[in-house]
Amino acid sequence: MWTVVEHRRVGRQVDSIPAKTLRRYETWKDVVFLSGPEGVRGIEGFRDEPRPGKKKGRRQSWLDDGWRVVYRVKNREIRVRAIRGQ
């Protein structure tokens, strides 16, 4: 089992996220909780990848075409930094 820690900013962002994307985020959290980042990488729909540029060490998973979750892995803990839309 993994620990999922959400940044306080994520709680504020939830109000502006479409319902379909919010359901995908909840599914993403369930997968990460049970099997960690490897489980998310195994699901093609999430398109998990490292962050480009200066944000080394962080990863992103796509929830929908315009929404992604940005996170960092540290000692069996997933720290969710943001949910961003385009």
GUVEX-258815 format. One record per residue (C-alpha): y, z negated, x negated. Coordinates in steps of 0.001 Angstrom, whole numbers, plus 500000, padded with zeros to 6 digits. Example, Ala and Ser with C-alpha at 12.3 -4.5 7.8 and 13.67 -1.06 7.14 Angstrom:
<atom py="495500" pz="492200" px="487700"/>
<atom py="498940" pz="492860" px="486330"/>
% end
This chain:
<atom py="500000" pz="500000" px="500000"/>
<atom py="503499" pz="500843" px="498847"/>
<atom py="506795" pz="499157" px="499662"/>
<atom py="509581" pz="501235" px="501224"/>
<atom py="513103" pz="499862" px="500697"/>
<atom py="515982" pz="501613" px="502453"/>
<atom py="519515" pz="501492" px="501111"/>
<atom py="521991" pz="500006" px="503601"/>
<atom py="523629" pz="503437" px="503883"/>
<atom py="520447" pz="504823" px="505453"/>
<atom py="520808" pz="502443" px="508403"/>
<atom py="524240" pz="503881" px="509161"/>
<atom py="523047" pz="507464" px="508790"/>
<atom py="520295" pz="507073" px="511377"/>
<atom py="522809" pz="507343" px="514234"/>
<atom py="523850" pz="510858" px="513202"/>
<atom py="520347" pz="512245" px="512614"/>
<atom py="518801" pz="514464" px="515328"/>
<atom py="515828" pz="512920" px="517144"/>
<atom py="513334" pz="515486" px="515805"/>
<atom py="514416" pz="514806" px="512211"/>
<atom py="514290" pz="511059" px="512776"/>
<atom py="510657" pz="511371" px="513946"/>
<atom py="509838" pz="513361" px="510794"/>
<atom py="511498" pz="510643" px="508679"/>
<atom py="509388" pz="507965" px="510369"/>
<atom py="506270" pz="510056" px="509658"/>
<atom py="507397" pz="510452" px="506038"/>
<atom py="507790" pz="506665" px="505725"/>
<atom py="504288" pz="506105" px="507144"/>
<atom py="502727" pz="508544" px="504661"/>
<atom py="504617" pz="507001" px="501727"/>
<atom py="503688" pz="503478" px="502808"/>
<atom py="499984" pz="504314" px="502922"/>
<atom py="499522" pz="506714" px="500008"/>
<atom py="502736" pz="506763" px="497961"/>
<atom py="504527" pz="509822" px="496625"/>
<atom py="501243" pz="511613" px="495917"/>
<atom py="500496" pz="511632" px="499635"/>
<atom py="503839" pz="513252" px="500417"/>
<atom py="503337" pz="515871" px="497703"/>
<atom py="500050" pz="516824" px="499345"/>
<atom py="501773" pz="517746" px="502615"/>
<atom py="503383" pz="521176" px="502259"/>
<atom py="505867" pz="520676" px="505092"/>
<atom py="507779" pz="517979" px="503197"/>
<atom py="508318" pz="520187" px="500088"/>
<atom py="508615" pz="517194" px="497766"/>
<atom py="510406" pz="518029" px="494504"/>
<atom py="512431" pz="516417" px="491697"/>
<atom py="516213" pz="516305" px="492144"/>
<atom py="518032" pz="519023" px="490218"/>
<atom py="520830" pz="518372" px="487762"/>
<atom py="522050" pz="514959" px="486650"/>
<atom py="519935" pz="513024" px="489154"/>
<atom py="516853" pz="512735" px="486929"/>
<atom py="514277" pz="510232" px="488086"/>
<atom py="515030" pz="510824" px="491760"/>
<atom py="513039" pz="513002" px="494116"/>
<atom py="513705" pz="514641" px="497440"/>
<atom py="511543" pz="515605" px="500387"/>
<atom py="512687" pz="518044" px="503031"/>
<atom py="512418" pz="516744" px="506589"/>
<atom py="513736" pz="519890" px="508282"/>
<atom py="515544" pz="523015" px="507130"/>
<atom py="518819" pz="521163" px="506703"/>
<atom py="517761" pz="517530" px="506219"/>
<atom py="516213" pz="515816" px="503221"/>
<atom py="515413" pz="512280" px="502102"/>
<atom py="516403" pz="511272" px="498546"/>
<atom py="514361" pz="508527" px="496897"/>
<atom py="513313" pz="506937" px="493617"/>
<atom py="509899" pz="505536" px="492650"/>
<atom py="509761" pz="502270" px="490719"/>
<atom py="506752" pz="499957" px="490349"/>
<atom py="504924" pz="500868" px="493584"/>
<atom py="508223" pz="500669" px="495418"/>
<atom py="509958" pz="503603" px="497086"/>
<atom py="513735" pz="503153" px="497203"/>
<atom py="515263" pz="505461" px="499795"/>
<atom py="518835" pz="506274" px="498762"/>
<atom py="520005" pz="508664" px="501467"/>
<atom py="519137" pz="511077" px="504230"/>
<atom py="521346" pz="514127" px="503856"/>
<atom py="522032" pz="517145" px="505993"/>
<atom py="523648" pz="520390" px="505036"/>
% end
